[in-house]
Structure formats: structure tokens, C-alpha cells
Amino acid sequence: MLERFAIALAACAALSAQVPAVDPPGLAQILKAGTWTVVEFGGPTCIPCKKMQPILADLQKQLGTRAQVRNFYVTEFTKEARAYKIMAMPTQVVFNPSGQEVLRHVGFWEKPDFLAALAQAGLK
């Protein structure tokens, strides 16, 4: 019984894991910082976006200082999201250290596929 409770508690904690959200000036600043950046363009009430949060949090832990992982809430910054050509939520965009987009994916992204794509883009 206690083991099942611990497993359920761990699952709840994983679902509530969230990476920080960034506003437009913050995103501009991060993209000038000279590091890899993974941004999920989505919203706090979007179901696939919520399902991505534990994966993004795991990616941030795994990548450590090699990359920054952030949320950008399209629902709050609609006009600014258009500049990034966001047409659906969630959209994950990877920027290289020069701030250039090198990878884009729309929808839920399984962690192994996400990691493989990051490696192929040059972020190892």
C-alpha cells in the first residue's frame, strides 16, 4: 500500500513539474545570451502543453548549463508569438547559441525523439 502511494506521489510531482515561463523581453535577452535555448510556445491551460512540462523539466535537468529550457505563453503574448510564426500549441523551437532557430516541432514530443532531434541539431 505504501509503495503504491509513493508511486502515485511521484507521478503527481512529475506532472506538476514546470520550467519557467519567459516574457518577450526575457526571451529576447535569453536568445542573446550565447547558449542553446529550447522554448515551448504554448499556454498554461493547453492539455498537450501540460503533458510536455515533465519532459521539458527533465530536459532542463539533463542538459544542465548547456541549454536553457523555457515556456513562452502564446495566450498571453499573442502578437509577439506571431513574430516566431507560431500556428499551433505546443510548438517547441530550438535556438542555437547565435539565437537562430535550428529546429521546430509542433505537438506533443516524446522525450527520446526530442533528445535525438536535439543531438542531430548539434546540442549534445
C-alpha positions in Angstrom: 0.0 0.0 0.0 2.7 2.5 0.9 4.6 1.6 -2.2 1.6 2.5 -4.4 1.2 5.8 -2.5 4.9 6.6 -3.2 4.5 5.8 -6.9 1.3 7.9 -7.1 3.0 10.8 -5.3 6.0 10.7 -7.7 3.7 10.7 -10.7 1.8 13.8 -9.3 5.1 15.5 -8.7 6.2 14.8 -12.3 3.0 16.2 -13.7 3.4 19.4 -11.7 7.0 19.9 -12.8 7.2 23.0 -14.9 10.0 25.0 -16.5 10.0 28.8 -16.0 7.9 31.0 -18.3 9.5 33.9 -20.0 8.0 37.2 -21.4 9.0 38.8 -24.7 11.9 40.9 -23.3 13.1 37.9 -21.3 13.1 35.7 -24.4 15.0 38.4 -26.4 17.6 38.5 -23.6 18.0 34.7 -23.4 18.4 34.5 -27.2 21.3 37.0 -26.9 23.0 35.1 -24.1 25.0 32.8 -26.3 23.6 29.5 -25.1 21.3 26.9 -26.7 17.7 27.7 -25.9 14.6 25.4 -26.1 11.3 27.3 -26.0 7.9 25.8 -25.8 5.4 28.1 -27.2 2.1 27.1 -25.6 -0.3 28.0 -22.8 -0.9 27.1 -19.2 -4.3 25.6 -20.0 -3.3 23.7 -23.1 -3.5 19.9 -22.3 -0.6 18.8 -24.6 1.4 21.7 -23.2 0.8 20.5 -19.7 1.8 17.0 -20.7 5.1 18.4 -22.1 6.1 20.0 -18.8 7.7 16.9 -17.1 9.6 16.2 -20.3 10.8 19.8 -20.5 11.8 19.8 -16.8 13.7 16.5 -17.4 15.4 18.0 -20.4 16.5 21.0 -18.4 18.0 18.7 -15.7 19.7 16.6 -18.3 21.1 19.5 -20.3 22.2 21.5 -17.3 24.1 24.6 -18.2 24.4 23.5 -21.9 20.9 24.9 -22.6 18.0 26.9 -21.2 14.5 25.5 -21.4 11.7 28.0 -21.1 7.9 28.3 -21.7 6.5 31.2 -23.7 2.8 31.6 -23.2 1.2 32.3 -26.6 -2.1 33.0 -24.8 -0.5 36.0 -23.0 1.7 37.3 -25.8 -0.3 36.6 -29.0 1.2 39.4 -31.0 4.8 38.6 -30.1 4.2 34.9 -30.8 3.3 35.7 -34.4 6.8 37.0 -34.9 8.0 33.4 -34.3 5.4 32.1 -36.7 3.6 30.0 -34.1 0.5 28.5 -35.6 -0.4 25.8 -33.0 0.2 24.9 -29.4 2.5 23.5 -28.3 5.3 24.3 -30.7 8.9 23.6 -29.5 11.6 25.8 -31.1 15.3 25.3 -30.5 17.7 28.2 -31.0 21.5 27.8 -31.3 23.9 30.0 -29.3 23.7 32.6 -32.1 19.9 32.9 -31.4 19.0 31.3 -34.7 16.2 28.8 -35.0 17.6 25.4 -35.9 14.7 23.1 -35.0 10.9 23.2 -34.8 8.3 20.7 -33.7 4.6 21.0 -33.4 2.6 19.0 -30.9 3.5 16.6 -28.1 7.1 15.4 -28.3 8.2 12.1 -26.7 11.5 12.6 -24.8 13.6 10.1 -26.7 12.6 11.7 -30.0 13.2 15.2 -28.6 16.7 14.2 -27.4 17.6 12.6 -30.8 16.5 15.7 -32.6 18.5 18.0 -30.2 21.6 15.8 -30.8 21.1 16.0 -34.6 20.8 19.8 -34.4 24.1 19.9 -32.5 23.1 20.1 -28.9 24.6 17.0 -27.2 
